[in-house]
Amino acid sequence: MEILNLLKSWDKDLFLYLNGIHSPLWDYCMTLFTLTPTWLLFYGIILLVIIRKYEKKSLLIILSIALLILCSDQLAGVLKHTIQRLRPSNDPSISQLVHLFFNKGGEFGFVSAHAANTFAFATFSMLLFRNSRYTLFILPWAALIAYSRIYLGVHYPGDVLGGAILGILVGILIFKLLIYTELKLNPVNLISRNPMKGKDANRIIITGLFIMIISISVITLLLQNNLIVAR
């Protein structure tokens, strides 16, 4: 118990440090980054790459991704209500110190469903595409989404780390299930023998960077013209 309490204390201290580093620009940018609709174009490009690349097998991959998100999200929910660790904003010991810019979520925070879903998708897609350029982009992207939860005051670092570990495990298991199912259905021209080409990786990476740059540019413009309020 002493070790657990010490880890919780460190987790709170790290949260307060990271959450305390903020600015009006990043308050709004992190809010955009944490929202799923912000990345719809990004996900759409990945979906198009999958359909073009894997053709008939794309349906099996898309179903695997749907199962992936369902499993990671539901498991995160089960852990939250089993462990019942309060979110920082709901924790009476530090709630007054939290920079809470985006107040959304339930009472409990361990583990972060955002981190679980994001890292599950990142891990699965890395294993599927097997392209080093894509891997070098998707991992920092997943880390950014996970970090946004700390920045916005809705999760401790430990919540995010737990969610990331859960997501990685789910991503690996669902990918193994995909390969097992493929071997049973059609062991010819296996997905695992067909890595993604550089030009497809570039399309995905450029789309992701475009969304980030546009988000930052728009927020900067709005702040400079006092069209949104700095809090």
C-alpha positions as CSV (number, residue, x, y, z in Angstrom):
1,M,0.0,0.0,0.0
2,E,2.9,2.4,0.8
3,I,4.3,1.9,-2.7
4,L,0.9,2.5,-4.3
5,N,0.4,5.6,-2.3
6,L,3.8,6.8,-3.3
7,L,3.0,6.2,-7.0
8,K,-0.2,8.1,-6.6
9,S,1.6,11.0,-5.0
10,W,4.1,11.1,-7.9
11,D,1.3,10.9,-10.4
12,K,-0.5,13.8,-8.8
13,D,2.7,15.9,-8.7
14,L,3.5,15.1,-12.4
15,F,-0.1,15.9,-13.3
16,L,0.0,19.3,-11.6
17,Y,3.3,20.1,-13.3
18,L,2.2,19.2,-16.8
19,N,-1.3,20.6,-16.4
20,G,0.2,23.9,-15.1
21,I,2.0,24.5,-18.4
22,H,-0.6,26.1,-20.5
23,S,-1.5,29.1,-22.8
24,P,-4.6,30.4,-24.5
25,L,-3.4,29.0,-27.9
26,W,-2.8,25.5,-26.6
27,D,-5.9,25.5,-24.5
28,Y,-8.0,25.7,-27.7
29,C,-5.6,23.6,-29.8
30,M,-5.6,20.7,-27.3
31,T,-9.3,20.9,-27.2
32,L,-9.5,20.4,-30.9
33,F,-6.9,17.7,-30.9
34,T,-8.8,15.7,-28.3
35,L,-12.1,15.8,-30.3
36,T,-12.7,12.8,-32.7
37,P,-14.4,15.0,-35.3
38,T,-11.2,17.0,-35.8
39,W,-9.6,13.8,-37.2
40,L,-12.4,12.6,-39.5
41,L,-10.5,13.6,-42.7
42,F,-7.4,11.8,-41.3
43,Y,-9.4,8.6,-40.6
44,G,-11.1,8.9,-43.9
45,I,-7.7,8.9,-45.8
46,I,-6.6,5.9,-43.8
47,L,-9.9,4.1,-44.7
48,L,-9.4,5.0,-48.4
49,V,-5.8,3.6,-48.3
50,I,-7.1,0.4,-46.8
51,I,-9.9,0.0,-49.4
52,R,-7.5,0.7,-52.3
53,K,-4.7,-1.5,-51.0
54,Y,-6.5,-4.5,-49.7
55,E,-9.6,-4.5,-51.9
56,K,-11.9,-7.4,-50.9
57,K,-10.0,-8.0,-47.7
58,S,-10.6,-4.4,-46.6
59,L,-14.0,-5.4,-45.2
60,L,-12.3,-7.8,-42.8
61,I,-9.9,-5.1,-41.8
62,I,-12.6,-2.5,-41.3
63,L,-14.6,-5.0,-39.1
64,S,-11.4,-5.6,-37.1
65,I,-10.9,-1.9,-36.5
66,A,-14.5,-1.6,-35.4
67,L,-14.0,-4.6,-33.0
68,L,-10.7,-3.0,-31.9
69,I,-12.4,0.3,-30.8
70,L,-15.3,-1.5,-29.2
71,C,-13.0,-3.7,-27.1
72,S,-10.6,-0.9,-26.0
73,D,-13.4,1.5,-25.2
74,Q,-15.5,-1.1,-23.3
75,L,-12.5,-2.5,-21.4
76,A,-11.5,1.1,-20.4
77,G,-15.0,1.6,-19.1
78,V,-15.0,-1.6,-17.1
79,L,-11.7,-0.7,-15.5
80,K,-12.9,2.9,-14.7
81,H,-16.0,1.6,-12.8
82,T,-14.0,-1.3,-11.1
83,I,-11.0,0.8,-9.9
84,Q,-13.0,4.0,-9.4
85,R,-10.1,6.4,-9.3
86,L,-11.5,10.0,-9.4
87,R,-10.5,12.3,-12.2
88,P,-8.3,15.2,-11.2
89,S,-11.2,17.7,-11.4
90,N,-13.3,15.4,-9.1
91,D,-10.4,14.8,-6.6
92,P,-11.0,17.0,-3.6
93,S,-7.3,17.0,-2.7
94,I,-6.3,18.9,-5.9
95,S,-9.5,19.9,-7.7
96,Q,-8.9,23.6,-6.9
97,L,-5.4,23.4,-8.5
98,V,-6.5,21.9,-11.8
99,H,-6.5,23.9,-15.0
100,L,-9.7,22.5,-16.3
101,F,-10.4,23.8,-19.8
102,F,-12.4,21.0,-21.3
103,N,-14.8,19.6,-18.7
104,K,-16.1,16.4,-20.3
105,G,-16.2,12.9,-19.0
106,G,-17.5,10.9,-16.1
107,E,-16.6,10.7,-12.5
108,F,-13.7,8.2,-12.8
109,G,-10.5,8.3,-14.9
110,F,-8.5,5.1,-14.7
111,V,-7.9,4.1,-17.4
112,S,-8.2,6.8,-20.1
113,A,-10.5,5.6,-22.9
114,H,-9.0,8.2,-25.3
115,A,-5.5,6.8,-24.7
116,A,-6.7,3.2,-25.0
117,N,-8.6,3.8,-28.3
118,T,-5.8,5.9,-29.8
119,F,-3.0,3.5,-29.0
120,A,-5.1,0.5,-30.0
121,F,-5.6,2.1,-33.4
122,A,-2.0,3.2,-33.7
123,T,-0.7,-0.3,-32.8
124,F,-3.1,-2.2,-35.0
125,S,-2.4,0.1,-38.0
126,M,1.4,-0.1,-37.5
127,L,1.2,-3.9,-37.6
128,L,-1.1,-3.8,-40.6
129,F,0.9,-1.3,-42.7
130,R,4.4,-2.1,-41.6
131,N,5.8,1.1,-42.9
132,S,8.5,2.8,-40.8
133,R,7.6,6.3,-42.0
134,Y,4.0,5.8,-40.9
135,T,5.1,4.3,-37.6
136,L,7.3,7.4,-36.9
137,F,4.2,9.5,-37.4
138,I,1.4,7.5,-35.8
139,L,3.1,6.9,-32.4
140,P,3.8,10.7,-31.7
141,W,0.2,11.3,-32.9
142,A,-1.2,8.9,-30.4
143,A,1.0,10.4,-27.7
144,L,-0.3,13.9,-28.6
145,I,-4.0,12.8,-28.2
146,A,-3.2,11.0,-25.0
147,Y,-1.3,14.1,-23.6
148,S,-4.2,16.4,-24.5
149,R,-6.2,14.6,-21.7
150,I,-3.6,15.6,-19.1
151,Y,-3.3,19.1,-20.5
152,L,-7.0,19.7,-20.4
153,G,-7.2,18.5,-16.8
154,V,-9.4,15.4,-17.2
155,H,-6.8,12.6,-16.6
156,Y,-3.7,11.9,-14.5
157,P,-0.6,10.7,-16.4
158,G,-1.2,7.3,-14.8
159,D,-4.6,7.1,-16.4
160,V,-3.1,7.9,-19.7
161,L,-0.3,5.4,-19.3
162,G,-2.7,2.7,-18.2
163,G,-4.9,3.5,-21.2
164,A,-1.9,3.3,-23.6
165,I,-0.8,-0.1,-22.3
166,L,-4.4,-1.4,-22.6
167,G,-4.6,0.0,-26.1
168,I,-1.3,-1.6,-27.2
169,L,-2.4,-5.0,-25.9
170,V,-5.8,-4.8,-27.6
171,G,-4.2,-3.6,-30.8
172,I,-1.8,-6.6,-30.9
173,L,-4.5,-9.1,-30.0
174,I,-7.0,-7.9,-32.6
175,F,-4.3,-7.9,-35.3
176,K,-3.4,-11.5,-34.4
177,L,-7.1,-12.3,-34.6
178,L,-7.2,-10.7,-38.1
179,I,-4.3,-12.7,-39.3
180,Y,-5.7,-15.9,-37.8
181,T,-9.1,-15.3,-39.5
182,E,-7.5,-14.5,-42.8
183,L,-5.5,-17.7,-42.7
184,K,-8.7,-19.7,-42.1
185,L,-10.7,-17.9,-44.9
186,N,-8.1,-17.3,-47.6
187,P,-4.4,-18.1,-47.0
188,V,-3.4,-16.6,-50.4
189,N,-1.8,-13.2,-50.8
190,L,-1.7,-12.7,-47.0
191,I,-2.1,-9.2,-45.6
192,S,1.2,-9.7,-43.6
193,R,3.1,-10.0,-46.9
194,N,1.8,-6.7,-48.3
195,P,3.4,-3.7,-46.5
196,M,2.1,-0.1,-47.3
197,K,4.0,1.8,-50.0
198,G,5.7,5.1,-49.2
199,K,3.3,7.2,-51.2
200,D,0.3,6.0,-49.2
201,A,2.2,6.7,-46.0
202,N,2.9,10.2,-47.2
203,R,-0.7,10.8,-47.9
204,I,-1.7,9.9,-44.4
205,I,1.1,11.8,-42.8
206,I,0.5,15.0,-44.8
207,T,-3.2,14.8,-43.9
208,G,-2.4,14.5,-40.2
209,L,0.1,17.4,-40.3
210,F,-2.3,19.5,-42.4
211,I,-5.0,19.1,-39.7
212,M,-2.6,20.1,-37.0
213,I,-1.2,23.2,-38.9
214,I,-4.7,24.4,-39.8
215,S,-6.0,24.0,-36.3
216,I,-3.1,26.0,-34.8
217,S,-3.3,28.7,-37.5
218,V,-7.1,29.1,-37.1
219,I,-6.9,29.4,-33.3
220,T,-4.0,31.8,-33.6
221,L,-6.0,34.0,-36.0
222,L,-9.1,33.9,-33.8
223,L,-7.1,34.8,-30.7
224,Q,-5.3,37.7,-32.4
225,N,-8.6,39.2,-33.5
226,N,-10.3,38.6,-30.1
227,L,-12.9,36.3,-31.7
228,I,-12.4,33.8,-29.0
229,V,-11.7,34.6,-25.3
230,A,-8.4,33.6,-23.6
231,R,-9.2,31.9,-20.3
